[in-house]
């Protein structure tokens, strides 16, 4: 029996899905092999050595060179545009979920994907906020509050209470709201973290007019926001403990939980559960 040494194991070739390019190639190859010629209107032809379509046939259906397509399947680090990936998705007859997975593997945005910001927030999501027995609210991609419940309005004095035409942006409230610094415990740490989270969350639409206008206006209105934004800090939006010094209820402690609805990752449902 032959035993492999630790050195040999460490230098062995990585698994096929060890890199994004290889994972993409494996995914495409698997779906090519399960697609029959008849499914795409091709004759069965002579006996095939491999199941499904040939690489040359997929390349022809996609309008790309067979060499380029072969390199993609082999996991080579070649450039794959969103348009080319869309043609591969159509040729392989990928489902909606499979197509979304393909573009995630390639770190590309699907050109056929509608801009979620152009769609109304699902009515069921907005309505569900009223059913939550804890402070809860829904944010859009610029972190404007679209809907909130009575508990959230009672907690966030100066943001979710007051006049109907009041600015409902979470960042604007945090950095320019009159009572934000006294309401939020350890304001500077939380505010800095909020900006880092927004930078990470807004990367896909950073140059959209509404996002750019928000950043510019806050940079002009708040020295603190300008400093934190210029720091280039990036952070994932995390849950955890949130503490408040409420003007009438005193010290309040919550655990924050954030959800992203399926197919609408530009929206967030935020809940504050009593700790």
C-alpha positions in Angstrom: 0.0 0.0 0.0 1.3 3.5 -0.9 0.9 6.3 1.6 1.1 9.9 0.6 3.3 12.2 2.6 2.1 15.4 4.1 4.4 17.3 1.7 2.8 15.5 -1.3 -0.7 16.2 0.0 0.1 19.9 0.5 1.4 20.3 -3.0 -1.3 18.2 -4.7 -3.6 19.9 -7.2 -6.5 21.7 -5.6 -10.0 20.4 -6.2 -11.8 21.4 -9.3 -14.0 24.0 -7.5 -11.1 25.5 -5.5 -11.2 28.7 -7.6 -14.2 30.7 -8.9 -13.1 30.1 -12.5 -13.0 26.3 -11.9 -16.3 26.3 -10.1 -17.8 28.2 -13.0 -16.3 25.7 -15.5 -17.6 22.7 -13.6 -21.1 24.2 -13.4 -21.3 24.9 -17.1 -19.9 21.5 -18.0 -22.4 19.6 -15.8 -25.3 21.4 -17.5 -23.9 20.9 -21.0 -23.7 17.2 -20.4 -27.2 16.9 -19.2 -28.7 18.6 -22.2 -29.6 16.4 -25.2 -29.1 17.5 -28.8 -32.8 17.1 -29.5 -33.6 19.6 -26.7 -31.9 22.3 -28.7 -33.1 21.2 -32.1 -29.9 19.3 -33.2 -30.0 15.8 -34.7 -28.6 13.0 -32.6 -26.0 12.3 -35.2 -23.4 9.5 -34.8 -22.6 7.9 -31.5 -21.3 10.3 -28.9 -18.4 9.6 -26.7 -19.7 12.0 -24.0 -23.3 12.6 -22.7 -25.2 15.7 -23.7 -24.0 18.3 -26.1 -20.5 18.7 -27.5 -18.5 21.8 -26.5 -18.4 22.8 -30.2 -22.2 22.7 -30.4 -22.6 24.9 -27.3 -20.1 27.3 -28.7 -22.0 27.5 -32.0 -25.3 28.1 -30.1 -23.7 30.9 -28.1 -21.9 32.5 -31.0 -18.5 32.2 -29.4 -15.3 30.4 -30.4 -15.0 26.7 -29.4 -11.5 27.5 -28.0 -12.8 30.2 -25.7 -15.7 28.1 -24.6 -13.4 25.2 -23.9 -11.2 27.4 -21.7 -14.2 28.5 -19.7 -15.2 24.9 -19.0 -11.6 24.1 -18.1 -11.6 26.8 -15.4 -8.9 28.9 -17.1 -8.8 32.6 -15.9 -10.3 34.0 -19.1 -12.6 37.0 -19.2 -16.3 36.2 -19.6 -18.6 39.2 -20.3 -22.1 39.4 -19.0 -23.4 39.2 -22.5 -21.4 36.0 -23.2 -22.7 34.5 -20.0 -26.3 35.4 -20.9 -25.9 33.5 -24.2 -24.5 30.5 -22.4 -27.4 30.5 -20.0 -29.9 30.6 -22.9 -28.0 27.9 -24.8 -27.9 25.6 -21.8 -31.6 26.3 -21.0 -30.8 27.2 -17.4 -33.7 27.9 -15.0 -34.0 31.2 -13.3 -32.2 29.9 -10.2 -29.5 28.2 -12.3 -29.0 31.4 -14.3 -28.6 33.5 -11.1 -26.1 31.0 -9.8 -24.1 31.2 -13.0 -23.8 35.0 -12.7 -22.9 34.8 -9.0 -20.1 32.3 -9.8 -18.8 34.7 -12.5 -19.2 37.8 -10.3 -21.2 39.4 -13.0 -24.6 41.1 -13.1 -27.2 39.5 -15.3 -28.2 42.1 -18.0 -31.7 40.6 -18.0 -32.1 41.2 -14.3 -34.5 44.1 -13.7 -33.3 46.9 -11.5 -34.9 46.2 -8.2 -35.0 49.9 -7.3 -37.4 50.4 -10.2 -39.9 48.0 -8.6 -42.3 48.7 -5.7 -41.5 46.9 -2.5 -43.6 43.8 -2.1 -46.9 44.7 -0.3 -46.7 41.5 1.8 -43.3 42.5 3.1 -44.5 46.0 4.1 -47.6 44.6 5.7 -45.7 42.0 7.7 -43.9 44.8 9.7 -47.2 45.5 11.5 -47.4 41.8 12.6 -44.1 41.9 14.4 -44.3 42.4 18.2 -41.0 44.3 18.4 -39.5 47.5 16.8 -39.3 46.7 13.1 -38.8 48.6 9.8 -38.0 48.1 6.1 -35.1 49.9 4.4 -34.6 50.4 0.7 -31.2 50.5 -1.1 -30.4 54.0 0.2 -31.5 53.0 3.7 -34.7 55.1 3.6 -37.4 53.6 5.8 -40.3 52.4 3.7 -42.5 51.1 6.5 -42.2 50.7 10.2 -44.4 49.7 13.1 -45.6 51.6 16.2 -42.9 50.1 18.4 -40.2 51.4 16.0 -41.8 54.8 15.9 -41.8 54.9 19.7 -38.2 53.9 19.9 -36.6 56.1 17.2 -37.6 59.6 18.3 -36.6 62.0 15.6 -36.5 59.5 12.8 -39.7 57.3 12.6 -42.0 59.5 14.6 -43.2 63.0 13.8 -44.3 64.6 10.5 -45.3 62.5 7.5 -42.8 64.4 5.3 -39.9 64.0 7.7 -36.6 62.6 6.3 -36.7 58.9 6.9 -33.2 58.1 5.9 -31.3 56.1 8.6 -27.9 57.7 7.7 -29.4 61.2 7.7 -31.0 60.7 11.1 -27.8 59.2 12.5 -25.5 62.0 11.4 -27.8 65.0 11.3 -30.8 64.2 13.5 -31.0 66.4 16.6 -31.5 63.6 19.1 -29.5 60.8 17.4 -26.3 61.2 19.4 -28.1 61.2 22.8 -30.4 58.3 21.7 -27.7 55.9 20.4 -25.3 54.6 23.0 -21.7 54.9 22.0 -22.8 56.9 19.0 -19.3 57.4 17.3 -18.6 53.6 17.2 -22.0 52.8 15.9 -22.0 55.6 13.4 -18.6 54.6 12.0 -19.8 51.1 11.7 -22.9 52.2 9.9 -20.9 54.0 7.3 -18.7 50.9 6.7 -21.8 48.8 6.3 -23.4 51.2 3.9 -20.2 51.3 1.8 -20.3 47.5 1.4 -24.0 47.4 0.8 -24.0 50.1 -1.8 -21.1 48.9 -3.9 -23.3 47.8 -6.8 -25.1 51.1 -7.1 -22.5 53.5 -5.7 -22.7 55.7 -8.8 -26.5 55.7 -9.1 -27.9 59.2 -8.8 -29.8 58.7 -5.5 -26.9 57.0 -3.8 -24.4 59.6 -5.0 -26.7 62.5 -3.9 -27.1 61.0 -0.4 -23.3 60.6 0.1 -22.6 64.1 -1.2 -25.3 65.7 0.9 -24.2 63.9 4.1 -20.5 64.7 3.4 -21.4 68.4 3.2 -23.8 68.3 6.2 -21.7 66.2 8.6 -17.9 66.3 9.2 -18.2 63.0 11.0 -19.8 61.3 8.0 -17.2 62.8 5.7 -14.3 61.5 7.8 -15.8 58.0 8.1 -16.6 57.8 4.4 -13.1 58.9 3.5 -11.6 56.2 5.7 -12.7 53.6 3.1 -13.7 51.2 5.9 -15.9 48.3 4.7 -18.0 46.0 6.9 -20.8 43.5 6.6 -24.1 44.5 8.1 -24.1 42.6 11.4 -26.6 41.9 14.1 -25.8 42.1 17.7 -26.6 44.3 20.7 -28.0 47.7 20.1 -28.4 50.1 23.1 -30.4 53.3 23.4 -30.9 56.0 25.9 -34.5 56.7 25.4 -35.7 60.1 26.6 -38.7 58.7 28.5 -38.1 55.0 28.9 -34.4 55.1 29.9 -31.8 52.5 28.9 -33.1 50.0 26.3 -31.1 47.0 25.0 -32.0 44.9 21.9 -30.6 42.2 19.7 -30.8 43.4 16.1 -31.7 40.9 13.3 -31.7 41.8 9.6 -33.3 39.8 6.8 -33.1 40.2 3.1 -36.2 39.1 1.1 -35.8 36.5 -1.6 -35.3 38.2 -5.0 -35.2 41.7 -3.4 -31.8 41.9 -1.8 -31.9 45.7 -2.2 -34.4 45.7 0.7 -33.9 44.9 4.4 -36.3 43.9 7.1 -34.7 45.0 10.5 -36.0 43.7 13.8 -35.0 44.7 17.3 -35.7 42.0 19.8 -35.6 42.8 23.5 -32.4 41.4 25.0 
